């Protein structure tokens, strides 16, 4: 197994563990105000907002890293 892939997997599991811990201990409602995009103040459980922000971060990272490398088309000689 690739060491870089193993490190990324362990790191992602650690971040998900922190997300679960935050969700278990932050049960109160919080307000989100984002005037340019949301006309009204949004009130939601803190755990749901943490999950939403984490999901946006993961999607942003995926989009930024996707399709960066193109392999050379030098195939095996047949």
C-alpha positions, 0 to 999 in steps of 0.5 A, spaced: 500 500 500 502 506 498 504 510 504 501 517 502 494 514 501 495 510 508 497 517 511 491 521 507 486 515 509 488 516 517 488 523 516 481 523 513 478 518 519 481 523 524 478 529 521 471 525 521 472 523 528 473 530 530 466 532 526 463 526 530 465 529 537 463 536 535 456 533 533 455 529 539 457 535 544 454 541 540 447 540 541 445 548 541 442 552 535 446 557 532 445 562 527 448 563 520 448 570 517 450 571 510 447 577 507 449 576 500 447 569 499 442 568 504 436 574 505 434 571 512 438 569 518 439 561 518 438 557 525 440 550 525 443 545 530 451 546 531 452 539 529 449 540 522 452 546 520 459 543 522 457 537 517 455 542 512 462 546 512 466 540 512 462 537 506 463 544 503 471 544 504 471 536 502 468 538 495 472 544 494 478 540 495 476 535 491 474 540 485 481 543 486 485 537 486 481 533 480 484 532 474 491 535 475 495 530 472 495 527 465 499 521 464 503 520 458 500 516 452 507 512 452 504 505 452 507 498 452 510 496 445 505 490 442 
